[in-house]
Amino acid sequence: MPNAAHENVIAGNVILYGATSGEAFIRGVVGERFCVRNSGATAVVEGVGDHGCEYMTGGKVVILGRTGRNFAAGMSGGLAWVFDKDGTFRSRCNLELVGLEAMTDPAEIDEVRTLIERHRDLTGSQRAAEILAGWDQNIACFVRVIPDDYRRMLEAQARMRAQGMTDEEAQLAAFEENERSPARVGGS
C-alpha cells in the first residue's frame, strides 16, 4: 500500500527562501530549509526536513507533521505552529532565539484553524481533515514557535495601543523600547 501524501517528500529544498509575501499550501512533506529567510509569506505543509524556518524574519508557517532537526535556527520574526502529536518537537527545535508555547489566544486558534481548513479545501489533505475532525483535542498538540525579540515587540505594541497610540505609533514606540531594553544592551 502506498504511503499517504503527508508521509511523502513531494517538494524539494529551499522552498519559499526569502519570500516576502504570498501563500503556499503543500500537501505532503518538503525537503530541507523550508521558509528560510521568509519575511512575509504564509505557508501550510505536512512536514519539513532539517533547518525549517531558519533565519525567518516574518510570515506565518503551519507544519502539520514532523520537522527535521534545527528548526527555527536564527529565527527572529514571524510565527510557526507545529503539530506535535508525539511531543518530541522540542528536541528538534533550535531554542537559542525562540520560545515554545501552547496556543491559547482564541483569535490565534481561529487563525490556525482557518489556515488548516484552507489547506484541506485547496489540497484535499487527509492529514488536515483528520486534525480538524478532532480539533478540540488537537489544539493542545500545537506548539507555537515565537522568537523572543518578536514576542517582546508584540507585547510592547499591545501596551502602546492600550495607551491610545495608533498602530504606527505603537510600532515605533515598541521598537524604541526594545532598542533600550537590557536584553538588547547587555546581550543576555
N, CA and C atoms as a LAMMPS dump frame, in Angstrom:
ITEM: TIMESTEP
0
ITEM: NUMBER OF ATOMS
564
ITEM: BOX BOUNDS ff ff ff
-5.0000000000000000e+02 5.0000000000000000e+02
-5.0000000000000000e+02 5.0000000000000000e+02
-5.0000000000000000e+02 5.0000000000000000e+02
ITEM: ATOMS id mol type element x y z
1 1 1 N 0.848 -1.176 0
2 1 2 C 0 0 0
3 1 3 C 0.896 1.242 0
4 2 1 N 0.649 2.214 -0.867
5 2 2 C 1.48 3.411 -0.914
6 2 3 C 1.29 4.268 0.339
7 3 1 N 2.322 5.031 0.659
8 3 2 C 2.241 5.939 1.801
9 3 3 C 1.218 7.023 1.526
10 4 1 N 0.65 7.555 2.603
11 4 2 C -0.238 8.702 2.491
12 4 3 C 0.581 9.919 2.067
13 5 1 N -0.088 10.909 1.458
14 5 2 C 0.612 12.1 0.958
15 5 3 C 1.443 12.765 2.045
16 6 1 N 0.928 12.811 3.281
17 6 2 C 1.658 13.503 4.348
18 6 3 C 2.887 12.73 4.819
19 7 1 N 3.152 11.571 4.239
20 7 2 C 4.35 10.8 4.569
21 7 3 C 5.388 10.847 3.452
22 8 1 N 5.073 11.467 2.338
23 8 2 C 5.966 11.5 1.173
24 8 3 C 6.59 12.875 0.983
25 9 1 N 7.888 12.885 0.694
26 9 2 C 8.546 14.134 0.309
27 9 3 C 8.154 14.401 -1.134
28 10 1 N 7.417 15.498 -1.332
29 10 2 C 6.903 15.789 -2.673
30 10 3 C 7.484 17.064 -3.277
31 11 1 N 8.209 17.824 -2.466
32 11 2 C 8.774 19.075 -2.963
33 11 3 C 10.19 19.218 -2.419
34 12 1 N 11.022 19.915 -3.153
35 12 2 C 12.441 19.965 -2.862
36 12 3 C 12.863 20.927 -1.775
37 13 1 N 14.147 21.217 -1.771
38 13 2 C 14.764 22.079 -0.766
39 13 3 C 14.563 23.553 -1.102
40 14 1 N 14.716 24.374 -0.112
41 14 2 C 14.714 25.844 -0.155
42 14 3 C 13.426 26.462 -0.734
43 15 1 N 12.305 25.822 -0.554
44 15 2 C 11.029 26.407 -0.978
45 15 3 C 10.731 27.618 -0.104
46 16 1 N 10.31 28.702 -0.725
47 16 2 C 9.974 29.981 -0.095
48 16 3 C 11.193 30.66 0.533
49 17 1 N 12.36 30.363 0.049
50 17 2 C 13.571 31.034 0.526
51 17 3 C 13.429 32.529 0.241
52 18 1 N 13.482 33.335 1.277
53 18 2 C 13.419 34.788 1.13
54 18 3 C 12.068 35.322 0.688
55 19 1 N 11.005 34.558 0.816
56 19 2 C 9.685 35.008 0.372
57 19 3 C 9.266 36.261 1.133
58 20 1 N 8.658 37.192 0.405
59 20 2 C 8.215 38.441 1.022
60 20 3 C 6.703 38.53 1.159
61 21 1 N 5.974 37.691 0.428
62 21 2 C 4.513 37.693 0.513
63 21 3 C 3.986 36.441 -0.167
64 22 1 N 2.684 36.291 -0.16
65 22 2 C 2.039 35.177 -0.829
66 22 3 C 1.702 34.044 0.118
67 23 1 N 1.157 32.983 -0.467
68 23 2 C 0.727 31.827 0.297
69 23 3 C 1.152 30.554 -0.423
70 24 1 N 1.393 29.502 0.366
71 24 2 C 1.702 28.189 -0.197
72 24 3 C 1.016 27.139 0.665
73 25 1 N 0.291 26.258 0.011
74 25 2 C -0.364 25.142 0.686
75 25 3 C 0.129 23.884 -0.008
76 26 1 N 0.934 23.084 0.7
77 26 2 C 1.604 21.943 0.081
78 26 3 C 1.158 20.667 0.776
79 27 1 N 0.514 19.796 0.002
80 27 2 C 0.035 18.52 0.531
81 27 3 C 1.169 17.505 0.423
82 28 1 N 1.847 17.313 1.528
83 28 2 C 2.979 16.412 1.586
84 28 3 C 4.109 17.049 2.362
85 29 1 N 5.227 16.367 2.371
86 29 2 C 6.417 16.796 3.106
87 29 3 C 7.362 17.488 2.14
88 30 1 N 8.039 18.525 2.615
89 30 2 C 9.025 19.229 1.794
90 30 3 C 10.425 18.947 2.325
91 31 1 N 11.413 19.251 1.519
92 31 2 C 12.801 18.991 1.87
93 31 3 C 13.342 19.965 2.907
94 32 1 N 14.65 20.137 2.875
95 32 2 C 15.344 20.975 3.853
96 32 3 C 15.202 22.459 3.553
97 33 1 N 15.406 23.248 4.601
98 33 2 C 15.466 24.71 4.525
99 33 3 C 14.176 25.34 3.995
100 34 1 N 13.054 24.817 4.427
101 34 2 C 11.746 25.361 4.074
102 34 3 C 11.539 26.698 4.778
103 35 1 N 11.145 27.699 4.054
104 35 2 C 10.841 29.047 4.562
105 35 3 C 12.048 29.743 5.191
106 36 1 N 13.251 29.389 4.761
107 36 2 C 14.441 30.088 5.244
108 36 3 C 14.359 31.547 4.783
109 37 1 N 14.633 32.443 5.699
110 37 2 C 14.583 33.891 5.452
111 37 3 C 13.211 34.367 4.985
112 38 1 N 12.172 33.587 5.267
113 38 2 C 10.814 34.027 4.974
114 38 3 C 10.577 35.334 5.715
115 39 1 N 10.089 36.329 5.002
116 39 2 C 9.828 37.605 5.663
117 39 3 C 8.381 38.057 5.506
118 40 1 N 7.521 37.207 4.928
119 40 2 C 6.141 37.644 4.811
120 40 3 C 5.161 36.639 4.254
121 41 1 N 5.614 35.498 3.791
122 41 2 C 4.703 34.509 3.211
123 41 3 C 4.013 33.701 4.311
124 42 1 N 2.847 33.181 3.956
125 42 2 C 2.101 32.264 4.811
126 42 3 C 2.136 30.9 4.149
127 43 1 N 2.424 29.858 4.936
128 43 2 C 2.545 28.523 4.352
129 43 3 C 1.975 27.464 5.287
130 44 1 N 1.376 26.445 4.681
131 44 2 C 0.944 25.26 5.412
132 44 3 C 1.517 24.059 4.673
133 45 1 N 2.137 23.17 5.415
134 45 2 C 2.782 21.994 4.837
135 45 3 C 2.649 20.846 5.837
136 46 1 N 2.843 19.626 5.381
137 46 2 C 2.569 18.471 6.224
138 46 3 C 3.808 17.867 6.884
139 47 1 N 4.958 18.449 6.673
140 47 2 C 6.202 18.049 7.307
141 47 3 C 7.359 18.72 6.602
142 48 1 N 8.479 18.891 7.303
143 48 2 C 9.647 19.553 6.721
144 48 3 C 10.918 18.815 7.114
145 49 1 N 11.941 18.954 6.277
146 49 2 C 13.255 18.413 6.572
147 49 3 C 14.006 19.304 7.557
148 50 1 N 15.316 19.152 7.602
149 50 2 C 16.158 19.912 8.523
150 50 3 C 16.137 21.407 8.208
151 51 1 N 16.328 22.211 9.222
152 51 2 C 16.543 23.658 9.131
153 51 3 C 15.306 24.44 8.682
154 52 1 N 14.108 23.943 8.938
155 52 2 C 12.897 24.684 8.602
156 52 3 C 12.832 26.007 9.345
157 53 1 N 12.327 27.029 8.682
158 53 2 C 12.125 28.374 9.242
159 53 3 C 13.421 29.008 9.752
160 54 1 N 14.541 28.586 9.218
161 54 2 C 15.842 29.123 9.603
162 54 3 C 15.936 30.595 9.181
163 55 1 N 16.387 31.448 10.063
164 55 2 C 16.56 32.885 9.812
165 55 3 C 15.271 33.56 9.34
166 56 1 N 14.139 33.007 9.693
167 56 2 C 12.856 33.605 9.318
168 56 3 C 12.697 34.935 10.048
169 57 1 N 12.206 35.948 9.334
170 57 2 C 12.03 37.272 9.921
171 57 3 C 10.577 37.734 9.937
172 58 1 N 9.699 37.009 9.278
173 58 2 C 8.287 37.362 9.244
174 58 3 C 7.489 36.23 8.626
175 59 1 N 6.206 36.458 8.49
176 59 2 C 5.341 35.452 7.896
177 59 3 C 4.809 34.485 8.928
178 60 1 N 4.027 33.523 8.432
179 60 2 C 3.382 32.527 9.29
180 60 3 C 3.479 31.167 8.626
181 61 1 N 3.824 30.152 9.424
182 61 2 C 4.016 28.806 8.898
183 61 3 C 3.315 27.809 9.815
184 62 1 N 2.526 26.918 9.214
185 62 2 C 1.887 25.835 9.955
186 62 3 C 2.464 24.524 9.431
187 63 1 N 2.982 23.706 10.343
188 63 2 C 3.535 22.404 9.998
189 63 3 C 2.599 21.35 10.606
190 64 1 N 2.016 20.515 9.768
191 64 2 C 1.036 19.532 10.231
192 64 3 C 1.653 18.163 10.511
193 65 1 N 2.961 18.125 10.669
194 65 2 C 3.647 16.864 10.932
195 65 3 C 5.034 17.116 11.485
196 66 1 N 5.91 16.162 11.3
197 66 2 C 7.257 16.227 11.871
198 66 3 C 8.142 17.254 11.168
199 67 1 N 9.091 17.729 11.934
200 67 2 C 10.146 18.582 11.395
201 67 3 C 11.457 17.823 11.506
202 68 1 N 12.416 18.248 10.703
203 68 2 C 13.768 17.745 10.863
204 68 3 C 14.44 18.487 12.009
205 69 1 N 15.733 18.259 12.132
206 69 2 C 16.489 18.89 13.224
207 69 3 C 16.755 20.371 12.916
208 70 1 N 17.061 21.125 13.929
209 70 2 C 17.5 22.516 13.828
210 70 3 C 16.408 23.457 13.326
211 71 1 N 15.17 23.171 13.645
212 71 2 C 14.056 24.035 13.259
213 71 3 C 14.204 25.375 13.975
214 72 1 N 13.961 26.462 13.278
215 72 2 C 13.927 27.83 13.811
216 72 3 C 15.293 28.408 14.18
217 73 1 N 16.385 27.839 13.702
218 73 2 C 17.712 28.406 13.996
219 73 3 C 17.785 29.828 13.447
220 74 1 N 18.132 30.765 14.267
221 74 2 C 18.273 32.144 13.834
222 74 3 C 16.959 32.852 13.546
223 75 1 N 15.84 32.261 13.889
224 75 2 C 14.526 32.858 13.618
225 75 3 C 14.342 34.096 14.486
226 76 1 N 14.074 35.239 13.851
227 76 2 C 13.946 36.488 14.6
228 76 3 C 12.575 37.133 14.475
229 77 1 N 11.723 36.618 13.618
230 77 2 C 10.388 37.185 13.462
231 77 3 C 9.433 36.162 12.879
232 78 1 N 8.178 36.542 12.851
233 78 2 C 7.149 35.662 12.339
234 78 3 C 6.739 34.622 13.37
235 79 1 N 5.816 33.769 12.969
236 79 2 C 5.305 32.727 13.85
237 79 3 C 5.253 31.406 13.114
238 80 1 N 5.464 30.341 13.847
239 80 2 C 5.267 28.994 13.304
240 80 3 C 4.464 28.203 14.326
241 81 1 N 3.607 27.344 13.823
242 81 2 C 2.846 26.434 14.666
243 81 3 C 3.121 25.032 14.158
244 82 1 N 3.559 24.145 15.061
245 82 2 C 3.929 22.785 14.686
246 82 3 C 2.997 21.815 15.402
247 83 1 N 2.355 20.943 14.629
248 83 2 C 1.512 19.895 15.203
249 83 3 C 2.445 18.809 15.731
250 84 1 N 2.503 18.697 17.049
251 84 2 C 3.477 17.829 17.732
252 84 3 C 2.741 16.74 18.5
253 85 1 N 2.07 15.873 17.779
254 85 2 C 1.236 14.826 18.384
255 85 3 C 2.019 13.939 19.348
256 86 1 N 3.276 13.629 19.007
257 86 2 C 4.054 12.713 19.859
258 86 3 C 4.92 13.428 20.901
259 87 1 N 4.879 14.753 20.943
260 87 2 C 5.586 15.506 21.978
261 87 3 C 7.096 15.524 21.864
262 88 1 N 7.635 15.315 20.663
263 88 2 C 9.091 15.251 20.503
264 88 3 C 9.694 16.459 19.788
265 89 1 N 8.875 17.419 19.409
266 89 2 C 9.358 18.547 18.619
267 89 3 C 10.479 19.324 19.318
268 90 1 N 10.366 19.548 20.61
269 90 2 C 11.357 20.347 21.347
270 90 3 C 12.78 19.87 21.075
271 91 1 N 12.979 18.576 20.957
272 91 2 C 14.327 18.028 20.75
273 91 3 C 14.874 18.329 19.35
274 92 1 N 14.016 18.743 18.429
275 92 2 C 14.463 19.065 17.07
276 92 3 C 14.474 20.571 16.794
277 93 1 N 14.075 21.364 17.786
278 93 2 C 13.994 22.814 17.608
279 93 3 C 15.224 23.489 18.211
280 94 1 N 15.769 24.456 17.495
281 94 2 C 16.887 25.246 17.992
282 94 3 C 16.298 26.348 18.872
283 95 1 N 16.497 26.261 20.166
284 95 2 C 15.852 27.157 21.128
285 95 3 C 16.676 28.396 21.471
286 96 1 N 17.733 28.649 20.717
287 96 2 C 18.61 29.78 21.045
288 96 3 C 17.875 31.12 21.016
289 97 1 N 17.007 31.345 20.033
290 97 2 C 16.331 32.638 19.885
291 97 3 C 14.82 32.561 19.999
292 98 1 N 14.268 31.37 20.177
293 98 2 C 12.813 31.219 20.187
294 98 3 C 12.322 30.556 21.456
295 99 1 N 11.058 30.773 21.734
296 99 2 C 10.378 30.075 22.812
297 99 3 C 9.287 29.203 22.235
298 100 1 N 8.911 28.182 22.967
299 100 2 C 7.839 27.288 22.565
300 100 3 C 6.685 27.471 23.543
301 101 1 N 5.501 27.625 23.006
302 101 2 C 4.335 27.9 23.831
303 101 3 C 3.142 27.088 23.331
304 102 1 N 2.144 26.992 24.19
305 102 2 C 0.862 26.419 23.783
306 102 3 C 0.065 27.499 23.051
307 103 1 N -0.84 27.072 22.203
308 103 2 C -1.763 28.022 21.565
309 103 3 C -2.894 28.271 22.555
310 104 1 N -3.01 29.515 23.014
311 104 2 C -4.046 29.833 23.993
312 104 3 C -4.948 30.984 23.569
313 105 1 N -4.475 31.858 22.709
314 105 2 C -5.254 33.018 22.291
315 105 3 C -6.36 32.574 21.33
316 106 1 N -7.627 32.837 21.661
317 106 2 C -8.727 32.395 20.795
318 106 3 C -8.621 32.911 19.354
319 107 1 N -8.17 34.135 19.162
320 107 2 C -8.028 34.674 17.797
321 107 3 C -6.954 33.911 17.028
322 108 1 N -5.869 33.573 17.703
323 108 2 C -4.79 32.821 17.056
324 108 3 C -5.239 31.388 16.743
325 109 1 N -5.966 30.78 17.655
326 109 2 C -6.502 29.437 17.425
327 109 3 C -7.407 29.448 16.193
328 110 1 N -8.255 30.461 16.082
329 110 2 C -9.13 30.587 14.907
330 110 3 C -8.321 30.786 13.629
331 111 1 N -7.256 31.583 13.713
332 111 2 C -6.409 31.827 12.542
333 111 3 C -5.753 30.525 12.059
334 112 1 N -5.216 29.742 12.982
335 112 2 C -4.566 28.485 12.616
336 112 3 C -5.6 27.516 12.042
337 113 1 N -6.746 27.448 12.67
338 113 2 C -7.802 26.562 12.16
339 113 3 C -8.205 26.968 10.742
340 114 1 N -8.364 28.26 10.506
341 114 2 C -8.734 28.749 9.176
342 114 3 C -7.673 28.387 8.145
343 115 1 N -6.402 28.514 8.509
344 115 2 C -5.327 28.126 7.588
345 115 3 C -5.375 26.636 7.274
346 116 1 N -5.645 25.826 8.288
347 116 2 C -5.719 24.376 8.065
348 116 3 C -6.946 24.029 7.226
349 117 1 N -8.051 24.713 7.449
350 117 2 C -9.249 24.493 6.624
351 117 3 C -8.978 24.857 5.162
352 118 1 N -8.3 25.963 4.943
353 118 2 C -7.939 26.355 3.57
354 118 3 C -7.022 25.324 2.94
355 119 1 N -6.071 24.833 3.73
356 119 2 C -5.161 23.783 3.25
357 119 3 C -5.965 22.559 2.823
358 120 1 N -6.869 22.13 3.677
359 120 2 C -7.719 20.969 3.344
360 120 3 C -8.53 21.228 2.072
361 121 1 N -9.148 22.401 1.999
362 121 2 C -10.009 22.721 0.856
363 121 3 C -9.231 22.854 -0.447
364 122 1 N -8.051 23.436 -0.387
365 122 2 C -7.262 23.671 -1.601
366 122 3 C -6.493 22.428 -2.069
367 123 1 N -6.118 21.552 -1.123
368 123 2 C -5.262 20.421 -1.495
369 123 3 C -5.933 19.059 -1.35
370 124 1 N -7.08 19.004 -0.678
371 124 2 C -7.701 17.711 -0.411
372 124 3 C -6.963 16.921 0.655
373 125 1 N -6.218 17.606 1.51
374 125 2 C -5.361 16.961 2.504
375 125 3 C -6.147 16.112 3.502
376 126 1 N -5.818 14.825 3.525
377 126 2 C -6.383 13.903 4.513
378 126 3 C -5.849 14.253 5.896
379 127 1 N -4.585 14.623 5.964
380 127 2 C -3.953 14.987 7.245
381 127 3 C -4.68 16.165 7.889
382 128 1 N -4.954 17.21 7.099
383 128 2 C -5.673 18.372 7.617
384 128 3 C -7.073 17.974 8.073
385 129 1 N -7.747 17.146 7.285
386 129 2 C -9.102 16.71 7.633
387 129 3 C -9.105 15.95 8.961
388 130 1 N -8.109 15.103 9.179
389 130 2 C -8.022 14.346 10.435
390 130 3 C -7.791 15.269 11.623
391 131 1 N -6.906 16.246 11.465
392 131 2 C -6.628 17.193 12.554
393 131 3 C -7.872 18.011 12.865
394 132 1 N -8.574 18.46 11.839
395 132 2 C -9.783 19.256 12.037
396 132 3 C -10.911 18.432 12.664
397 133 1 N -11 17.161 12.313
398 133 2 C -12.058 16.301 12.867
399 133 3 C -11.94 16.175 14.385
400 134 1 N -10.732 16.235 14.901
401 134 2 C -10.512 16.174 16.354
402 134 3 C -9.998 17.494 16.899
403 135 1 N -10.432 18.59 16.307
404 135 2 C -9.869 19.912 16.595
405 135 3 C -9.797 20.228 18.092
406 136 1 N -10.878 20.036 18.831
407 136 2 C -10.875 20.425 20.244
408 136 3 C -9.774 19.718 21.036
409 137 1 N -9.489 18.472 20.704
410 137 2 C -8.417 17.747 21.381
411 137 3 C -7.05 18.094 20.781
412 138 1 N -7.012 18.345 19.488
413 138 2 C -5.738 18.57 18.804
414 138 3 C -5.136 19.948 19.038
415 139 1 N -5.925 20.902 19.499
416 139 2 C -5.371 22.235 19.792
417 139 3 C -4.173 22.103 20.728
418 140 1 N -4.29 21.23 21.707
419 140 2 C -3.217 21.055 22.698
420 140 3 C -1.951 20.455 22.101
421 141 1 N -2.028 19.876 20.912
422 141 2 C -0.855 19.272 20.262
423 141 3 C -0.044 20.284 19.462
424 142 1 N -0.562 21.487 19.288
425 142 2 C 0.165 22.5 18.526
426 142 3 C 1.138 23.246 19.423
427 143 1 N 2.351 23.41 18.932
428 143 2 C 3.379 24.185 19.618
429 143 3 C 3.561 25.487 18.844
430 144 1 N 3.447 26.582 19.544
431 144 2 C 3.665 27.91 18.953
432 144 3 C 5.146 28.23 19.08
433 145 1 N 5.786 28.514 17.948
434 145 2 C 7.211 28.87 17.931
435 145 3 C 7.278 30.368 17.683
436 146 1 N 7.816 31.106 18.651
437 146 2 C 7.881 32.566 18.527
438 146 3 C 9.251 33.058 18.99
439 147 1 N 9.884 33.883 18.166
440 147 2 C 11.175 34.454 18.568
441 147 3 C 11.018 35.349 19.8
442 148 1 N 11.985 35.296 20.694
443 148 2 C 11.923 36.056 21.94
444 148 3 C 11.805 37.559 21.683
445 149 1 N 12.621 38.107 20.793
446 149 2 C 12.55 39.546 20.487
447 149 3 C 11.21 39.914 19.858
448 150 1 N 10.71 39.072 19.002
449 150 2 C 9.425 39.33 18.35
450 150 3 C 8.3 39.352 19.382
451 151 1 N 8.332 38.415 20.351
452 151 2 C 7.333 38.397 21.424
453 151 3 C 7.376 39.705 22.201
454 152 1 N 8.574 40.167 22.551
455 152 2 C 8.692 41.433 23.281
456 152 3 C 8.11 42.586 22.478
457 153 1 N 8.355 42.574 21.158
458 153 2 C 7.819 43.648 20.307
459 153 3 C 6.291 43.604 20.262
460 154 1 N 5.722 42.421 20.11
461 154 2 C 4.26 42.302 20.071
462 154 3 C 3.635 42.735 21.397
463 155 1 N 4.245 42.326 22.499
464 155 2 C 3.734 42.718 23.814
465 155 3 C 3.833 44.225 24.013
466 156 1 N 4.942 44.82 23.606
467 156 2 C 5.116 46.277 23.735
468 156 3 C 4.11 47.011 22.855
469 157 1 N 3.9 46.535 21.637
470 157 2 C 2.923 47.178 20.76
471 157 3 C 1.517 47.127 21.367
472 158 1 N 1.161 46.012 21.957
473 158 2 C -0.159 45.888 22.586
474 158 3 C -0.292 46.882 23.744
475 159 1 N 0.768 47.036 24.538
476 159 2 C 0.736 48.02 25.639
477 159 3 C 0.572 49.434 25.098
478 160 1 N 1.287 49.74 24.023
479 160 2 C 1.229 51.089 23.45
480 160 3 C -0.169 51.387 22.868
481 161 1 N -0.747 50.397 22.196
482 161 2 C -2.105 50.592 21.652
483 161 3 C -3.12 50.766 22.784
484 162 1 N -2.91 50.05 23.899
485 162 2 C -3.798 50.181 25.052
486 162 3 C -3.708 51.582 25.665
487 163 1 N -2.582 52.265 25.434
488 163 2 C -2.407 53.637 25.907
489 163 3 C -2.971 54.655 24.918
490 164 1 N -3.561 54.173 23.826
491 164 2 C -4.208 55.062 22.876
492 164 3 C -3.395 55.383 21.633
493 165 1 N -2.252 54.764 21.446
494 165 2 C -1.441 55.021 20.254
495 165 3 C -2.048 54.332 19.033
496 166 1 N -1.789 54.899 17.877
497 166 2 C -2.167 54.245 16.629
498 166 3 C -1.229 53.044 16.412
499 167 1 N -1.567 52.202 15.45
500 167 2 C -0.697 51.06 15.152
501 167 3 C 0.705 51.523 14.783
502 168 1 N 0.799 52.546 13.944
503 168 2 C 2.106 53.055 13.512
504 168 3 C 2.89 53.628 14.692
505 169 1 N 2.237 54.416 15.543
506 169 2 C 2.902 54.969 16.723
507 169 3 C 3.352 53.855 17.666
508 170 1 N 2.497 52.836 17.842
509 170 2 C 2.827 51.722 18.731
510 170 3 C 4.03 50.941 18.212
511 171 1 N 4.104 50.75 16.897
512 171 2 C 5.244 50.038 16.314
513 171 3 C 6.538 50.798 16.562
514 172 1 N 6.527 52.098 16.335
515 172 2 C 7.723 52.909 16.534
516 172 3 C 8.132 52.939 18.012
517 173 1 N 7.165 53.153 18.9
518 173 2 C 7.469 53.205 20.331
519 173 3 C 7.986 51.854 20.826
520 174 1 N 7.415 50.763 20.345
521 174 2 C 7.867 49.428 20.755
522 174 3 C 9.286 49.177 20.262
523 175 1 N 9.582 49.595 19.038
524 175 2 C 10.937 49.446 18.504
525 175 3 C 11.929 50.212 19.371
526 176 1 N 11.602 51.45 19.702
527 176 2 C 12.497 52.265 20.523
528 176 3 C 12.682 51.652 21.91
529 177 1 N 11.602 51.141 22.488
530 177 2 C 11.692 50.498 23.8
531 177 3 C 12.578 49.254 23.74
532 178 1 N 12.428 48.47 22.699
533 178 2 C 13.207 47.243 22.55
534 178 3 C 14.699 47.558 22.366
535 179 1 N 15.014 48.616 21.651
536 179 2 C 16.41 49.001 21.456
537 179 3 C 17.085 49.403 22.766
538 180 1 N 16.305 49.915 23.711
539 180 2 C 16.851 50.328 25.01
540 180 3 C 16.814 49.23 26.055
541 181 1 N 16.172 48.099 25.758
542 181 2 C 15.959 47.063 26.78
543 181 3 C 17.28 46.444 27.214
544 182 1 N 17.359 46.036 28.487
545 182 2 C 18.58 45.39 28.994
546 182 3 C 18.96 44.136 28.231
547 183 1 N 17.992 43.402 27.745
548 183 2 C 18.304 42.183 26.991
549 183 3 C 19.077 42.51 25.72
550 184 1 N 18.762 43.635 25.077
551 184 2 C 19.461 44.051 23.874
552 184 3 C 20.81 44.674 24.214
553 185 1 N 20.833 45.563 25.207
554 185 2 C 22.037 46.297 25.556
555 185 3 C 23.066 45.376 26.214
556 186 1 N 22.604 44.526 27.133
557 186 2 C 23.51 43.657 27.873
558 186 3 C 23.856 42.369 27.154
559 187 1 N 23.122 42.074 26.072
560 187 2 C 23.432 40.885 25.296
561 187 3 C 23.036 39.587 25.957
562 188 1 N 22.067 39.63 26.891
563 188 2 C 21.665 38.373 27.547
564 188 3 C 20.542 37.693 26.826
